[in-house]
């Protein structure tokens, strides 16, 4: 595929490339030089910032609850707020080394 540099330094990316990467009007691309090569990268931080605040948590669930579920209990979390799954009668320290 080829793209020609226009008088004002602009290029048009081939439609197949735009479609494959999901590039639409206003998509931010990072431009990098690697030796004698131009590298274009889709700016994913832009997509993340646009998604921020668009998702609602279920009633009674906090972002701390979600993070705790994903990461596990933090060292300063009280044990009573965190469900510890272990066999009945098993010591909380069982399995730790």
TAZI-V318127 format. One record per run of one state. SS is the DSSP state (helix for helix, strand for strand, loop for the rest). FROM is the first residue (numbers start at 1). LEN is the number of residues. If there is no record, write none. Layout:
ss:SS from:FROM len:LEN
ss:SS from:FROM len:LEN
//
This chain:
ss:loop from:1 len:14
ss:helix from:15 len:7
ss:loop from:22 len:7
ss:strand from:29 len:6
ss:loop from:35 len:2
ss:strand from:37 len:6
ss:loop from:43 len:1
ss:helix from:44 len:8
ss:loop from:52 len:11
ss:helix from:63 len:9
ss:loop from:72 len:7
ss:helix from:79 len:3
ss:loop from:82 len:16
//
